[in-house]
Amino acid sequence: MNQASSPELAVIVPTLDEVQTLPALFVMLARQEQVAFEVIVADGGSTDGTPARARELAAQAPFPCHLLNCERGRAR
């Protein structure tokens, strides 16, 4: 898989106070093969440090990751 090419798939992850679950998600996503993908973390106003942890994980991820701050209800 060549991550330099355009992604074939976008994984959108709506979050709200998910600081504890994000590391396992990023580990699982890093194991994916044979598809070029990007991850979009859309945080709805977490108060537990989720956006900061997502930024840390995104900086180390082997796939492109974008972070968005959104209002609650964004998954509708």
PDB file of N, CA, C, O and CB in Angstrom:
ATOM      1  N   MET A   1       0.858  -1.186   0.000  1.00  0.00           N
ATOM      2  CA  MET A   1       0.000   0.000   0.000  1.00  0.00           C
ATOM      3  C   MET A   1       0.887   1.226   0.000  1.00  0.00           C
ATOM      4  O   MET A   1       1.865   1.290   0.744  1.00  0.00           O
ATOM      5  CB  MET A   1      -0.967   0.011   1.226  1.00  0.00           C
ATOM      6  N   ASN A   2       0.558   2.180  -0.813  1.00  0.00           N
ATOM      7  CA  ASN A   2       1.328   3.407  -0.912  1.00  0.00           C
ATOM      8  C   ASN A   2       0.512   4.550  -0.328  1.00  0.00           C
ATOM      9  O   ASN A   2      -0.438   5.019  -0.955  1.00  0.00           O
ATOM     10  CB  ASN A   2       1.722   3.701  -2.379  1.00  0.00           C
ATOM     11  N   GLN A   3       0.874   5.000   0.862  1.00  0.00           N
ATOM     12  CA  GLN A   3       0.129   6.076   1.521  1.00  0.00           C
ATOM     13  C   GLN A   3       0.374   7.432   0.856  1.00  0.00           C
ATOM     14  O   GLN A   3      -0.353   8.388   1.125  1.00  0.00           O
ATOM     15  CB  GLN A   3       0.511   6.149   2.996  1.00  0.00           C
ATOM     16  N   ALA A   4       1.389   7.526  -0.008  1.00  0.00           N
ATOM     17  CA  ALA A   4       1.648   8.793  -0.680  1.00  0.00           C
ATOM     18  C   ALA A   4       0.569   9.095  -1.722  1.00  0.00           C
ATOM     19  O   ALA A   4       0.347  10.256  -2.065  1.00  0.00           O
ATOM     20  CB  ALA A   4       3.030   8.771  -1.339  1.00  0.00           C
ATOM     21  N   SER A   5      -0.103   8.051  -2.230  1.00  0.00           N
ATOM     22  CA  SER A   5      -1.161   8.266  -3.205  1.00  0.00           C
ATOM     23  C   SER A   5      -2.431   8.731  -2.498  1.00  0.00           C
ATOM     24  O   SER A   5      -2.507   8.740  -1.270  1.00  0.00           O
ATOM     25  CB  SER A   5      -1.428   6.979  -4.013  1.00  0.00           C
ATOM     26  N   SER A   6      -3.408   9.110  -3.281  1.00  0.00           N
ATOM     27  CA  SER A   6      -4.681   9.551  -2.713  1.00  0.00           C
ATOM     28  C   SER A   6      -5.345   8.395  -1.985  1.00  0.00           C
ATOM     29  O   SER A   6      -5.297   7.256  -2.449  1.00  0.00           O
ATOM     30  CB  SER A   6      -5.615  10.106  -3.812  1.00  0.00           C
ATOM     31  N   PRO A   7      -5.964   8.683  -0.847  1.00  0.00           N
ATOM     32  CA  PRO A   7      -6.634   7.612  -0.102  1.00  0.00           C
ATOM     33  C   PRO A   7      -7.808   7.034  -0.891  1.00  0.00           C
ATOM     34  O   PRO A   7      -8.498   7.750  -1.616  1.00  0.00           O
ATOM     35  CB  PRO A   7      -7.123   8.134   1.256  1.00  0.00           C
ATOM     36  N   GLU A   8      -8.019   5.737  -0.738  1.00  0.00           N
ATOM     37  CA  GLU A   8      -9.154   5.058  -1.333  1.00  0.00           C
ATOM     38  C   GLU A   8     -10.366   5.094  -0.401  1.00  0.00           C
ATOM     39  O   GLU A   8     -11.500   4.881  -0.831  1.00  0.00           O
ATOM     40  CB  GLU A   8      -8.787   3.615  -1.673  1.00  0.00           C
ATOM     41  N   LEU A   9     -10.111   5.364   0.871  1.00  0.00           N
ATOM     42  CA  LEU A   9     -11.141   5.276   1.886  1.00  0.00           C
ATOM     43  C   LEU A   9     -10.884   6.333   2.959  1.00  0.00           C
ATOM     44  O   LEU A   9      -9.738   6.589   3.329  1.00  0.00           O
ATOM     45  CB  LEU A   9     -11.185   3.858   2.505  1.00  0.00           C
ATOM     46  N   ALA A  10     -11.957   6.940   3.451  1.00  0.00           N
ATOM     47  CA  ALA A  10     -11.855   7.857   4.585  1.00  0.00           C
ATOM     48  C   ALA A  10     -12.626   7.242   5.747  1.00  0.00           C
ATOM     49  O   ALA A  10     -13.801   6.900   5.613  1.00  0.00           O
ATOM     50  CB  ALA A  10     -12.408   9.288   4.225  1.00  0.00           C
ATOM     51  N   VAL A  11     -11.961   7.106   6.876  1.00  0.00           N
ATOM     52  CA  VAL A  11     -12.585   6.582   8.088  1.00  0.00           C
ATOM     53  C   VAL A  11     -12.893   7.783   8.977  1.00  0.00           C
ATOM     54  O   VAL A  11     -11.977   8.452   9.456  1.00  0.00           O
ATOM     55  CB  VAL A  11     -11.652   5.528   8.827  1.00  0.00           C
ATOM     56  N   ILE A  12     -14.164   8.057   9.197  1.00  0.00           N
ATOM     57  CA  ILE A  12     -14.575   9.200  10.013  1.00  0.00           C
ATOM     58  C   ILE A  12     -14.945   8.685  11.393  1.00  0.00           C
ATOM     59  O   ILE A  12     -15.805   7.816  11.536  1.00  0.00           O
ATOM     60  CB  ILE A  12     -15.774   9.972   9.360  1.00  0.00           C
ATOM     61  N   VAL A  13     -14.283   9.233  12.411  1.00  0.00           N
ATOM     62  CA  VAL A  13     -14.468   8.775  13.782  1.00  0.00           C
ATOM     63  C   VAL A  13     -15.024   9.928  14.614  1.00  0.00           C
ATOM     64  O   VAL A  13     -14.268  10.808  15.024  1.00  0.00           O
ATOM     65  CB  VAL A  13     -13.131   8.246  14.382  1.00  0.00           C
ATOM     66  N   PRO A  14     -16.327   9.937  14.869  1.00  0.00           N
ATOM     67  CA  PRO A  14     -16.876  10.964  15.762  1.00  0.00           C
ATOM     68  C   PRO A  14     -16.488  10.612  17.202  1.00  0.00           C
ATOM     69  O   PRO A  14     -16.683   9.478  17.639  1.00  0.00           O
ATOM     70  CB  PRO A  14     -18.442  11.076  15.610  1.00  0.00           C
ATOM     71  N   THR A  15     -15.941  11.582  17.933  1.00  0.00           N
ATOM     72  CA  THR A  15     -15.507  11.319  19.304  1.00  0.00           C
ATOM     73  C   THR A  15     -16.129  12.316  20.272  1.00  0.00           C
ATOM     74  O   THR A  15     -16.455  13.449  19.918  1.00  0.00           O
ATOM     75  CB  THR A  15     -13.980  11.372  19.404  1.00  0.00           C
ATOM     76  N   LEU A  16     -16.276  11.852  21.490  1.00  0.00           N
ATOM     77  CA  LEU A  16     -16.682  12.694  22.613  1.00  0.00           C
ATOM     78  C   LEU A  16     -16.182  11.991  23.870  1.00  0.00           C
ATOM     79  O   LEU A  16     -16.721  10.960  24.273  1.00  0.00           O
ATOM     80  CB  LEU A  16     -18.258  12.928  22.649  1.00  0.00           C
ATOM     81  N   ASP A  17     -15.163  12.551  24.475  1.00  0.00           N
ATOM     82  CA  ASP A  17     -14.545  11.990  25.684  1.00  0.00           C
ATOM     83  C   ASP A  17     -14.105  10.540  25.478  1.00  0.00           C
ATOM     84  O   ASP A  17     -14.531   9.637  26.198  1.00  0.00           O
ATOM     85  CB  ASP A  17     -15.522  12.070  26.861  1.00  0.00           C
ATOM     86  N   GLU A  18     -13.251  10.340  24.487  1.00  0.00           N
ATOM     87  CA  GLU A  18     -12.756   9.008  24.131  1.00  0.00           C
ATOM     88  C   GLU A  18     -11.256   8.861  24.346  1.00  0.00           C
ATOM     89  O   GLU A  18     -10.624   8.038  23.684  1.00  0.00           O
ATOM     90  CB  GLU A  18     -13.088   8.704  22.689  1.00  0.00           C
ATOM     91  N   VAL A  19     -10.673   9.632  25.247  1.00  0.00           N
ATOM     92  CA  VAL A  19      -9.221   9.610  25.431  1.00  0.00           C
ATOM     93  C   VAL A  19      -8.708   8.205  25.756  1.00  0.00           C
ATOM     94  O   VAL A  19      -7.601   7.846  25.354  1.00  0.00           O
ATOM     95  CB  VAL A  19      -8.821  10.578  26.541  1.00  0.00           C
ATOM     96  N   GLN A  20      -9.488   7.423  26.467  1.00  0.00           N
ATOM     97  CA  GLN A  20      -9.045   6.082  26.851  1.00  0.00           C
ATOM     98  C   GLN A  20      -9.112   5.074  25.700  1.00  0.00           C
ATOM     99  O   GLN A  20      -8.336   4.119  25.681  1.00  0.00           O
ATOM    100  CB  GLN A  20      -9.883   5.584  28.004  1.00  0.00           C
ATOM    101  N   THR A  21     -10.011   5.264  24.754  1.00  0.00           N
ATOM    102  CA  THR A  21     -10.189   4.287  23.680  1.00  0.00           C
ATOM    103  C   THR A  21      -9.404   4.607  22.411  1.00  0.00           C
ATOM    104  O   THR A  21      -9.213   3.729  21.570  1.00  0.00           O
ATOM    105  CB  THR A  21     -11.638   4.183  23.342  1.00  0.00           C
ATOM    106  N   LEU A  22      -8.951   5.835  22.262  1.00  0.00           N
ATOM    107  CA  LEU A  22      -8.243   6.215  21.039  1.00  0.00           C
ATOM    108  C   LEU A  22      -6.975   5.406  20.777  1.00  0.00           C
ATOM    109  O   LEU A  22      -6.763   5.002  19.633  1.00  0.00           O
ATOM    110  CB  LEU A  22      -7.892   7.664  21.102  1.00  0.00           C
ATOM    111  N   PRO A  23      -6.116   5.145  21.770  1.00  0.00           N
ATOM    112  CA  PRO A  23      -4.895   4.385  21.461  1.00  0.00           C
ATOM    113  C   PRO A  23      -5.180   3.023  20.824  1.00  0.00           C
ATOM    114  O   PRO A  23      -4.513   2.649  19.860  1.00  0.00           O
ATOM    115  CB  PRO A  23      -4.085   4.185  22.726  1.00  0.00           C
ATOM    116  N   ALA A  24      -6.142   2.288  21.336  1.00  0.00           N
ATOM    117  CA  ALA A  24      -6.465   0.976  20.762  1.00  0.00           C
ATOM    118  C   ALA A  24      -6.993   1.122  19.335  1.00  0.00           C
ATOM    119  O   ALA A  24      -6.683   0.298  18.474  1.00  0.00           O
ATOM    120  CB  ALA A  24      -7.502   0.242  21.640  1.00  0.00           C
ATOM    121  N   LEU A  25      -7.777   2.149  19.081  1.00  0.00           N
ATOM    122  CA  LEU A  25      -8.280   2.389  17.730  1.00  0.00           C
ATOM    123  C   LEU A  25      -7.128   2.633  16.766  1.00  0.00           C
ATOM    124  O   LEU A  25      -7.098   2.052  15.681  1.00  0.00           O
ATOM    125  CB  LEU A  25      -9.245   3.583  17.716  1.00  0.00           C
ATOM    126  N   PHE A  26      -6.189   3.477  17.142  1.00  0.00           N
ATOM    127  CA  PHE A  26      -5.062   3.781  16.260  1.00  0.00           C
ATOM    128  C   PHE A  26      -4.182   2.553  16.023  1.00  0.00           C
ATOM    129  O   PHE A  26      -3.666   2.371  14.920  1.00  0.00           O
ATOM    130  CB  PHE A  26      -4.224   4.915  16.849  1.00  0.00           C
ATOM    131  N   VAL A  27      -4.006   1.715  17.036  1.00  0.00           N
ATOM    132  CA  VAL A  27      -3.243   0.470  16.861  1.00  0.00           C
ATOM    133  C   VAL A  27      -3.940  -0.424  15.851  1.00  0.00           C
ATOM    134  O   VAL A  27      -3.299  -0.961  14.948  1.00  0.00           O
ATOM    135  CB  VAL A  27      -3.075  -0.273  18.211  1.00  0.00           C
ATOM    136  N   MET A  28      -5.251  -0.587  15.998  1.00  0.00           N
ATOM    137  CA  MET A  28      -6.016  -1.426  15.077  1.00  0.00           C
ATOM    138  C   MET A  28      -5.945  -0.884  13.651  1.00  0.00           C
ATOM    139  O   MET A  28      -5.751  -1.645  12.703  1.00  0.00           O
ATOM    140  CB  MET A  28      -7.478  -1.520  15.532  1.00  0.00           C
ATOM    141  N   LEU A  29      -6.100   0.417  13.502  1.00  0.00           N
ATOM    142  CA  LEU A  29      -6.056   1.010  12.164  1.00  0.00           C
ATOM    143  C   LEU A  29      -4.666   0.874  11.542  1.00  0.00           C
ATOM    144  O   LEU A  29      -4.553   0.675  10.332  1.00  0.00           O
ATOM    145  CB  LEU A  29      -6.462   2.487  12.225  1.00  0.00           C
ATOM    146  N   ALA A  30      -3.619   0.977  12.339  1.00  0.00           N
ATOM    147  CA  ALA A  30      -2.253   0.866  11.820  1.00  0.00           C
ATOM    148  C   ALA A  30      -1.965  -0.533  11.271  1.00  0.00           C
ATOM    149  O   ALA A  30      -1.049  -0.702  10.467  1.00  0.00           O
ATOM    150  CB  ALA A  30      -1.245   1.209  12.916  1.00  0.00           C
ATOM    151  N   ARG A  31      -2.720  -1.514  11.688  1.00  0.00           N
ATOM    152  CA  ARG A  31      -2.532  -2.896  11.215  1.00  0.00           C
ATOM    153  C   ARG A  31      -3.189  -3.158   9.869  1.00  0.00           C
ATOM    154  O   ARG A  31      -2.957  -4.207   9.268  1.00  0.00           O
ATOM    155  CB  ARG A  31      -3.082  -3.867  12.232  1.00  0.00           C
ATOM    156  N   GLN A  32      -3.990  -2.246   9.392  1.00  0.00           N
ATOM    157  CA  GLN A  32      -4.708  -2.451   8.130  1.00  0.00           C
ATOM    158  C   GLN A  32      -3.731  -2.434   6.962  1.00  0.00           C
ATOM    159  O   GLN A  32      -2.777  -1.655   6.938  1.00  0.00           O
ATOM    160  CB  GLN A  32      -5.797  -1.370   7.936  1.00  0.00           C
ATOM    161  N   GLU A  33      -3.988  -3.302   6.001  1.00  0.00           N
ATOM    162  CA  GLU A  33      -3.129  -3.410   4.828  1.00  0.00           C
ATOM    163  C   GLU A  33      -3.979  -3.437   3.560  1.00  0.00           C
ATOM    164  O   GLU A  33      -5.179  -3.707   3.604  1.00  0.00           O
ATOM    165  CB  GLU A  33      -2.243  -4.671   4.914  1.00  0.00           C
ATOM    166  N   GLN A  34      -3.347  -3.158   2.459  1.00  0.00           N
ATOM    167  CA  GLN A  34      -3.910  -3.288   1.124  1.00  0.00           C
ATOM    168  C   GLN A  34      -5.011  -2.305   0.800  1.00  0.00           C
ATOM    169  O   GLN A  34      -5.758  -2.508  -0.158  1.00  0.00           O
ATOM    170  CB  GLN A  34      -4.424  -4.644   0.947  1.00  0.00           C
ATOM    171  N   VAL A  35      -5.127  -1.241   1.580  1.00  0.00           N
ATOM    172  CA  VAL A  35      -6.040  -0.156   1.227  1.00  0.00           C
ATOM    173  C   VAL A  35      -5.417   1.147   1.730  1.00  0.00           C
ATOM    174  O   VAL A  35      -4.981   1.240   2.878  1.00  0.00           O
ATOM    175  CB  VAL A  35      -7.481  -0.385   1.840  1.00  0.00           C
ATOM    176  N   ALA A  36      -5.386   2.132   0.866  1.00  0.00           N
ATOM    177  CA  ALA A  36      -4.884   3.449   1.259  1.00  0.00           C
ATOM    178  C   ALA A  36      -6.037   4.216   1.889  1.00  0.00           C
ATOM    179  O   ALA A  36      -7.062   4.434   1.243  1.00  0.00           O
ATOM    180  CB  ALA A  36      -4.283   4.231   0.032  1.00  0.00           C
ATOM    181  N   PHE A  37      -5.880   4.626   3.141  1.00  0.00           N
ATOM    182  CA  PHE A  37      -6.971   5.302   3.820  1.00  0.00           C
ATOM    183  C   PHE A  37      -6.463   6.486   4.624  1.00  0.00           C
ATOM    184  O   PHE A  37      -5.274   6.603   4.922  1.00  0.00           O
ATOM    185  CB  PHE A  37      -7.713   4.334   4.725  1.00  0.00           C
ATOM    186  N   GLU A  38      -7.388   7.349   4.963  1.00  0.00           N
ATOM    187  CA  GLU A  38      -7.124   8.456   5.863  1.00  0.00           C
ATOM    188  C   GLU A  38      -8.138   8.382   6.994  1.00  0.00           C
ATOM    189  O   GLU A  38      -9.214   7.804   6.836  1.00  0.00           O
ATOM    190  CB  GLU A  38      -7.194   9.830   5.121  1.00  0.00           C
ATOM    191  N   VAL A  39      -7.799   8.960   8.118  1.00  0.00           N
ATOM    192  CA  VAL A  39      -8.693   8.991   9.269  1.00  0.00           C
ATOM    193  C   VAL A  39      -9.042  10.444   9.565  1.00  0.00           C
ATOM    194  O   VAL A  39      -8.174  11.317   9.567  1.00  0.00           O
ATOM    195  CB  VAL A  39      -8.043   8.303  10.513  1.00  0.00           C
ATOM    196  N   ILE A  40     -10.307  10.688   9.812  1.00  0.00           N
ATOM    197  CA  ILE A  40     -10.776  12.013  10.212  1.00  0.00           C
ATOM    198  C   ILE A  40     -11.409  11.864  11.587  1.00  0.00           C
ATOM    199  O   ILE A  40     -12.439  11.206  11.734  1.00  0.00           O
ATOM    200  CB  ILE A  40     -11.796  12.619   9.166  1.00  0.00           C
ATOM    201  N   VAL A  41     -10.796  12.472  12.590  1.00  0.00           N
ATOM    202  CA  VAL A  41     -11.342  12.447  13.946  1.00  0.00           C
ATOM    203  C   VAL A  41     -12.133  13.738  14.123  1.00  0.00           C
ATOM    204  O   VAL A  41     -11.577  14.835  14.065  1.00  0.00           O
ATOM    205  CB  VAL A  41     -10.199  12.303  15.044  1.00  0.00           C
ATOM    206  N   ALA A  42     -13.444  13.592  14.340  1.00  0.00           N
ATOM    207  CA  ALA A  42     -14.331  14.741  14.495  1.00  0.00           C
ATOM    208  C   ALA A  42     -14.785  14.803  15.949  1.00  0.00           C
ATOM    209  O   ALA A  42     -15.689  14.074  16.357  1.00  0.00           O
ATOM    210  CB  ALA A  42     -15.557  14.651  13.525  1.00  0.00           C
ATOM    211  N   ASP A  43     -14.157  15.672  16.721  1.00  0.00           N
ATOM    212  CA  ASP A  43     -14.452  15.742  18.149  1.00  0.00           C
ATOM    213  C   ASP A  43     -15.564  16.739  18.433  1.00  0.00           C
ATOM    214  O   ASP A  43     -15.570  17.859  17.921  1.00  0.00           O
ATOM    215  CB  ASP A  43     -13.200  16.120  18.932  1.00  0.00           C
ATOM    216  N   GLY A  44     -16.508  16.300  19.268  1.00  0.00           N
ATOM    217  CA  GLY A  44     -17.687  17.108  19.575  1.00  0.00           C
ATOM    218  C   GLY A  44     -17.624  17.859  20.886  1.00  0.00           C
ATOM    219  O   GLY A  44     -18.654  18.054  21.532  1.00  0.00           O
ATOM    220  N   GLY A  45     -16.428  18.289  21.301  1.00  0.00           N
ATOM    221  CA  GLY A  45     -16.317  19.085  22.514  1.00  0.00           C
ATOM    222  C   GLY A  45     -15.885  18.299  23.734  1.00  0.00           C
ATOM    223  O   GLY A  45     -16.353  18.569  24.840  1.00  0.00           O
ATOM    224  N   SER A  46     -15.005  17.337  23.553  1.00  0.00           N
ATOM    225  CA  SER A  46     -14.521  16.527  24.670  1.00  0.00           C
ATOM    226  C   SER A  46     -13.888  17.385  25.756  1.00  0.00           C
ATOM    227  O   SER A  46     -13.294  18.429  25.488  1.00  0.00           O
ATOM    228  CB  SER A  46     -13.518  15.497  24.175  1.00  0.00           C
ATOM    229  N   THR A  47     -14.032  16.916  26.980  1.00  0.00           N
ATOM    230  CA  THR A  47     -13.438  17.618  28.123  1.00  0.00           C
ATOM    231  C   THR A  47     -12.393  16.759  28.823  1.00  0.00           C
ATOM    232  O   THR A  47     -11.879  17.149  29.872  1.00  0.00           O
ATOM    233  CB  THR A  47     -14.524  18.028  29.119  1.00  0.00           C
ATOM    234  N   ASP A  48     -12.071  15.597  28.261  1.00  0.00           N
ATOM    235  CA  ASP A  48     -11.130  14.675  28.894  1.00  0.00           C
ATOM    236  C   ASP A  48      -9.763  14.635  28.229  1.00  0.00           C
ATOM    237  O   ASP A  48      -8.953  13.772  28.566  1.00  0.00           O
ATOM    238  CB  ASP A  48     -11.706  13.303  28.901  1.00  0.00           C
ATOM    239  N   GLY A  49      -9.479  15.532  27.304  1.00  0.00           N
ATOM    240  CA  GLY A  49      -8.184  15.535  26.627  1.00  0.00           C
ATOM    241  C   GLY A  49      -8.161  14.758  25.324  1.00  0.00           C
ATOM    242  O   GLY A  49      -7.089  14.521  24.768  1.00  0.00           O
ATOM    243  N   THR A  50      -9.312  14.361  24.831  1.00  0.00           N
ATOM    244  CA  THR A  50      -9.374  13.602  23.585  1.00  0.00           C
ATOM    245  C   THR A  50      -8.687  14.320  22.425  1.00  0.00           C
ATOM    246  O   THR A  50      -7.895  13.686  21.729  1.00  0.00           O
ATOM    247  CB  THR A  50     -10.816  13.323  23.227  1.00  0.00           C
ATOM    248  N   PRO A  51      -8.944  15.605  22.174  1.00  0.00           N
ATOM    249  CA  PRO A  51      -8.286  16.255  21.032  1.00  0.00           C
ATOM    250  C   PRO A  51      -6.756  16.248  21.137  1.00  0.00           C
ATOM    251  O   PRO A  51      -6.073  16.010  20.141  1.00  0.00           O
ATOM    252  CB  PRO A  51      -8.776  17.686  20.908  1.00  0.00           C
ATOM    253  N   ALA A  52      -6.222  16.503  22.309  1.00  0.00           N
ATOM    254  CA  ALA A  52      -4.766  16.503  22.486  1.00  0.00           C
ATOM    255  C   ALA A  52      -4.194  15.111  22.243  1.00  0.00           C
ATOM    256  O   ALA A  52      -3.160  14.967  21.590  1.00  0.00           O
ATOM    257  CB  ALA A  52      -4.391  16.992  23.898  1.00  0.00           C
ATOM    258  N   ARG A  53      -4.862  14.089  22.764  1.00  0.00           N
ATOM    259  CA  ARG A  53      -4.388  12.709  22.564  1.00  0.00           C
ATOM    260  C   ARG A  53      -4.502  12.314  21.104  1.00  0.00           C
ATOM    261  O   ARG A  53      -3.624  11.628  20.582  1.00  0.00           O
ATOM    262  CB  ARG A  53      -5.186  11.722  23.441  1.00  0.00           C
ATOM    263  N   ALA A  54      -5.559  12.729  20.440  1.00  0.00           N
ATOM    264  CA  ALA A  54      -5.713  12.438  19.010  1.00  0.00           C
ATOM    265  C   ALA A  54      -4.593  13.085  18.205  1.00  0.00           C
ATOM    266  O   ALA A  54      -4.074  12.478  17.268  1.00  0.00           O
ATOM    267  CB  ALA A  54      -7.082  12.929  18.500  1.00  0.00           C
ATOM    268  N   ARG A  55      -4.215  14.310  18.560  1.00  0.00           N
ATOM    269  CA  ARG A  55      -3.097  14.981  17.870  1.00  0.00           C
ATOM    270  C   ARG A  55      -1.802  14.203  18.057  1.00  0.00           C
ATOM    271  O   ARG A  55      -1.042  14.029  17.105  1.00  0.00           O
ATOM    272  CB  ARG A  55      -2.923  16.427  18.389  1.00  0.00           C
ATOM    273  N   GLU A  56      -1.545  13.735  19.271  1.00  0.00           N
ATOM    274  CA  GLU A  56      -0.331  12.948  19.550  1.00  0.00           C
ATOM    275  C   GLU A  56      -0.315  11.665  18.718  1.00  0.00           C
ATOM    276  O   GLU A  56       0.691  11.337  18.089  1.00  0.00           O
ATOM    277  CB  GLU A  56      -0.241  12.603  21.057  1.00  0.00           C
ATOM    278  N   LEU A  57      -1.419  10.956  18.721  1.00  0.00           N
ATOM    279  CA  LEU A  57      -1.506   9.705  17.979  1.00  0.00           C
ATOM    280  C   LEU A  57      -1.408   9.939  16.477  1.00  0.00           C
ATOM    281  O   LEU A  57      -0.777   9.157  15.766  1.00  0.00           O
ATOM    282  CB  LEU A  57      -2.805   8.985  18.310  1.00  0.00           C
ATOM    283  N   ALA A  58      -2.025  11.005  15.994  1.00  0.00           N
ATOM    284  CA  ALA A  58      -1.982  11.321  14.563  1.00  0.00           C
ATOM    285  C   ALA A  58      -0.554  11.612  14.108  1.00  0.00           C
ATOM    286  O   ALA A  58      -0.169  11.248  12.997  1.00  0.00           O
ATOM    287  CB  ALA A  58      -2.888  12.522  14.252  1.00  0.00           C
ATOM    288  N   ALA A  59       0.222  12.259  14.953  1.00  0.00           N
ATOM    289  CA  ALA A  59       1.606  12.594  14.594  1.00  0.00           C
ATOM    290  C   ALA A  59       2.465  11.340  14.428  1.00  0.00           C
ATOM    291  O   ALA A  59       3.467  11.367  13.713  1.00  0.00           O
ATOM    292  CB  ALA A  59       2.223  13.509  15.659  1.00  0.00           C
ATOM    293  N   GLN A  60       2.085  10.256  15.074  1.00  0.00           N
ATOM    294  CA  GLN A  60       2.853   9.007  15.018  1.00  0.00           C
ATOM    295  C   GLN A  60       2.245   7.974  14.074  1.00  0.00           C
ATOM    296  O   GLN A  60       2.857   6.937  13.817  1.00  0.00           O
ATOM    297  CB  GLN A  60       2.964   8.413  16.400  1.00  0.00           C
ATOM    298  N   ALA A  61       1.071   8.241  13.565  1.00  0.00           N
ATOM    299  CA  ALA A  61       0.342   7.250  12.768  1.00  0.00           C
ATOM    300  C   ALA A  61       0.988   7.035  11.398  1.00  0.00           C
ATOM    301  O   ALA A  61       1.532   7.969  10.809  1.00  0.00           O
ATOM    302  CB  ALA A  61      -1.113   7.687  12.590  1.00  0.00           C
ATOM    303  N   PRO A  62       0.926   5.796  10.894  1.00  0.00           N
ATOM    304  CA  PRO A  62       1.459   5.508   9.560  1.00  0.00           C
ATOM    305  C   PRO A  62       0.457   5.807   8.447  1.00  0.00           C
ATOM    306  O   PRO A  62       0.652   5.388   7.306  1.00  0.00           O
ATOM    307  CB  PRO A  62       1.883   4.057   9.479  1.00  0.00           C
ATOM    308  N   PHE A  63      -0.601   6.523   8.772  1.00  0.00           N
ATOM    309  CA  PHE A  63      -1.632   6.898   7.804  1.00  0.00           C
ATOM    310  C   PHE A  63      -1.964   8.368   8.032  1.00  0.00           C
ATOM    311  O   PHE A  63      -1.751   8.880   9.131  1.00  0.00           O
ATOM    312  CB  PHE A  63      -2.916   5.992   7.940  1.00  0.00           C
ATOM    313  N   PRO A  64      -2.486   9.059   7.009  1.00  0.00           N
ATOM    314  CA  PRO A  64      -2.878  10.446   7.200  1.00  0.00           C
ATOM    315  C   PRO A  64      -4.041  10.540   8.180  1.00  0.00           C
ATOM    316  O   PRO A  64      -4.967   9.729   8.141  1.00  0.00           O
ATOM    317  CB  PRO A  64      -3.253  11.088   5.861  1.00  0.00           C
ATOM    318  N   CYS A  65      -3.984  11.532   9.053  1.00  0.00           N
ATOM    319  CA  CYS A  65      -5.040  11.716  10.041  1.00  0.00           C
ATOM    320  C   CYS A  65      -5.322  13.204  10.182  1.00  0.00           C
ATOM    321  O   CYS A  65      -4.404  14.007  10.348  1.00  0.00           O
ATOM    322  CB  CYS A  65      -4.645  11.091  11.412  1.00  0.00           C
ATOM    323  N   HIS A  66      -6.583  13.560  10.115  1.00  0.00           N
ATOM    324  CA  HIS A  66      -7.014  14.952  10.231  1.00  0.00           C
ATOM    325  C   HIS A  66      -7.900  15.093  11.458  1.00  0.00           C
ATOM    326  O   HIS A  66      -8.669  14.187  11.778  1.00  0.00           O
ATOM    327  CB  HIS A  66      -7.765  15.418   8.951  1.00  0.00           C
ATOM    328  N   LEU A  67      -7.800  16.205  12.136  1.00  0.00           N
ATOM    329  CA  LEU A  67      -8.582  16.443  13.341  1.00  0.00           C
ATOM    330  C   LEU A  67      -9.498  17.630  13.135  1.00  0.00           C
ATOM    331  O   LEU A  67      -9.071  18.684  12.665  1.00  0.00           O
ATOM    332  CB  LEU A  67      -7.669  16.673  14.551  1.00  0.00           C
ATOM    333  N   LEU A  68     -10.758  17.452  13.491  1.00  0.00           N
ATOM    334  CA  LEU A  68     -11.751  18.511  13.374  1.00  0.00           C
ATOM    335  C   LEU A  68     -12.430  18.723  14.713  1.00  0.00           C
ATOM    336  O   LEU A  68     -12.732  17.761  15.420  1.00  0.00           O
ATOM    337  CB  LEU A  68     -12.789  18.177  12.287  1.00  0.00           C
ATOM    338  N   ASN A  69     -12.667  19.959  15.060  1.00  0.00           N
ATOM    339  CA  ASN A  69     -13.484  20.283  16.227  1.00  0.00           C
ATOM    340  C   ASN A  69     -14.869  20.633  15.719  1.00  0.00           C
ATOM    341  O   ASN A  69     -15.025  21.530  14.892  1.00  0.00           O
ATOM    342  CB  ASN A  69     -12.866  21.462  17.069  1.00  0.00           C
ATOM    343  N   CYS A  70     -15.873  19.927  16.213  1.00  0.00           N
ATOM    344  CA  CYS A  70     -17.243  20.077  15.745  1.00  0.00           C
ATOM    345  C   CYS A  70     -18.187  20.246  16.913  1.00  0.00           C
ATOM    346  O   CYS A  70     -17.785  20.147  18.072  1.00  0.00           O
ATOM    347  CB  CYS A  70     -17.658  18.882  14.901  1.00  0.00           C
ATOM    348  N   GLU A  71     -19.437  20.500  16.602  1.00  0.00           N
ATOM    349  CA  GLU A  71     -20.466  20.535  17.628  1.00  0.00           C
ATOM    350  C   GLU A  71     -20.970  19.125  17.886  1.00  0.00           C
ATOM    351  O   GLU A  71     -20.844  18.246  17.033  1.00  0.00           O
ATOM    352  CB  GLU A  71     -21.626  21.464  17.215  1.00  0.00           C
ATOM    353  N   ARG A  72     -21.537  18.912  19.057  1.00  0.00           N
ATOM    354  CA  ARG A  72     -22.170  17.631  19.342  1.00  0.00           C
ATOM    355  C   ARG A  72     -23.274  17.374  18.339  1.00  0.00           C
ATOM    356  O   ARG A  72     -23.895  18.311  17.836  1.00  0.00           O
ATOM    357  CB  ARG A  72     -22.724  17.596  20.776  1.00  0.00           C
ATOM    358  N   GLY A  73     -23.520  16.111  18.047  1.00  0.00           N
ATOM    359  CA  GLY A  73     -24.550  15.754  17.079  1.00  0.00           C
ATOM    360  C   GLY A  73     -24.022  15.662  15.666  1.00  0.00           C
ATOM    361  O   GLY A  73     -24.809  15.508  14.733  1.00  0.00           O
ATOM    362  N   ARG A  74     -22.720  15.750  15.475  1.00  0.00           N
ATOM    363  CA  ARG A  74     -22.137  15.761  14.144  1.00  0.00           C
ATOM    364  C   ARG A  74     -22.261  14.425  13.433  1.00  0.00           C
ATOM    365  O   ARG A  74     -22.086  14.384  12.215  1.00  0.00           O
ATOM    366  CB  ARG A  74     -20.697  16.153  14.224  1.00  0.00           C
ATOM    367  N   ALA A  75     -22.553  13.334  14.120  1.00  0.00           N
ATOM    368  CA  ALA A  75     -22.660  12.025  13.472  1.00  0.00           C
ATOM    369  C   ALA A  75     -24.008  11.825  12.773  1.00  0.00           C
ATOM    370  O   ALA A  75     -24.197  10.847  12.050  1.00  0.00           O
ATOM    371  CB  ALA A  75     -22.449  10.924  14.497  1.00  0.00           C
ATOM    372  N   ARG A  76     -24.915  12.728  12.984  1.00  0.00           N
ATOM    373  CA  ARG A  76     -26.236  12.586  12.329  1.00  0.00           C
ATOM    374  C   ARG A  76     -26.065  12.685  10.884  1.00  0.00           C
ATOM    375  O   ARG A  76     -27.040  12.594  10.139  1.00  0.00           O
ATOM    376  CB  ARG A  76     -27.237  13.628  12.800  1.00  0.00           C
TER     377      ARG A  76
END
